[in-house]
């Protein structure tokens, strides 16, 4: 992901760079502040959600990802998860 912009209620415009190619498209994106949950989905079949729950003195992040495993390689998926983990664990 290299950019995301609002595109109306529960919609975003997405810019991504993958294996040297840039792609642009639209996806759904829904935020539920009361449930502390974010959901997204792309027409390609990629979708997911994440939710933050209290956990003792801290918080617990639950992440769910689903993709149609066709041309994606296992290491590409592992790299995406690794990048998400790095961002979540960093002090921003």
C-alpha positions in Angstrom: 0.0 0.0 0.0 1.3 3.4 -0.9 -1.8 5.4 -0.6 -5.5 5.4 0.5 -8.1 8.1 0.1 -11.7 8.4 1.2 -14.2 7.7 -1.6 -17.6 8.0 0.0 -19.3 6.2 2.8 -17.4 3.0 3.7 -15.3 3.2 0.5 -11.7 4.1 -0.2 -9.5 4.5 -3.2 -6.3 2.4 -2.9 -2.9 2.7 -4.5 -0.5 -0.2 -4.2 2.9 -1.2 -5.5 3.4 -4.9 -6.0 6.4 -6.5 -7.7 7.3 -3.2 -9.4 3.8 -2.6 -10.7 1.4 0.1 -9.5 -2.2 -0.8 -9.0 -5.2 1.5 -8.3 -8.6 0.5 -7.2 -11.5 0.8 -4.8 -12.3 -1.1 -1.7 -14.8 -1.2 1.1 -13.5 0.1 4.5 -15.8 0.2 7.6 -14.8 1.5 11.1 -16.9 0.5 14.2 -15.5 2.7 17.0 -17.8 1.2 19.6 -16.6 -2.3 18.9 -13.0 -1.1 18.2 -13.0 -2.9 14.9 -12.0 -2.1 11.3 -13.1 -4.2 8.3 -12.0 -4.0 4.6 -12.6 -5.9 1.4 -11.4 -5.6 -2.2 -13.1 -6.9 -5.4 -10.2 -9.3 -5.9 -11.3 -11.4 -2.9 -8.8 -10.0 -0.4 -10.6 -9.0 2.8 -9.9 -8.8 6.5 -10.7 -7.2 9.8 -8.9 -6.2 13.0 -10.2 -5.6 16.5 -8.6 -4.2 19.6 -9.7 -5.6 23.0 -8.5 -4.8 26.5 -5.9 -7.2 27.9 -4.9 -6.6 31.4 -2.9 -3.3 31.5 -2.6 -3.3 27.7 -4.4 -4.2 24.6 -4.8 -7.3 22.3 -5.0 -6.9 18.5 -6.8 -9.7 16.6 -6.2 -9.7 12.9 -8.0 -11.8 10.3 -7.0 -11.9 6.6 -8.5 -13.8 3.8 -7.3 -14.0 0.2 -7.8 -16.2 -2.7 -4.5 -18.1 -2.8 -3.8 -18.2 -6.5 -0.9 -16.2 -7.9 0.1 -15.0 -4.4 3.2 -16.8 -3.1 3.5 -17.8 0.5 6.5 -15.5 1.0 4.5 -12.5 -0.2 1.8 -13.2 2.4 4.4 -13.8 5.1 6.1 -10.5 4.1 2.7 -8.6 4.4 2.1 -10.1 7.8 5.6 -9.3 8.9 5.1 -5.6 7.8 1.8 -5.4 9.7 3.5 -6.9 12.8 6.4 -4.4 12.6 3.9 -1.5 12.3 1.8 -2.7 15.2 4.8 -3.3 17.5 6.5 0.0 16.6 6.1 3.0 18.9 4.2 5.5 16.7 
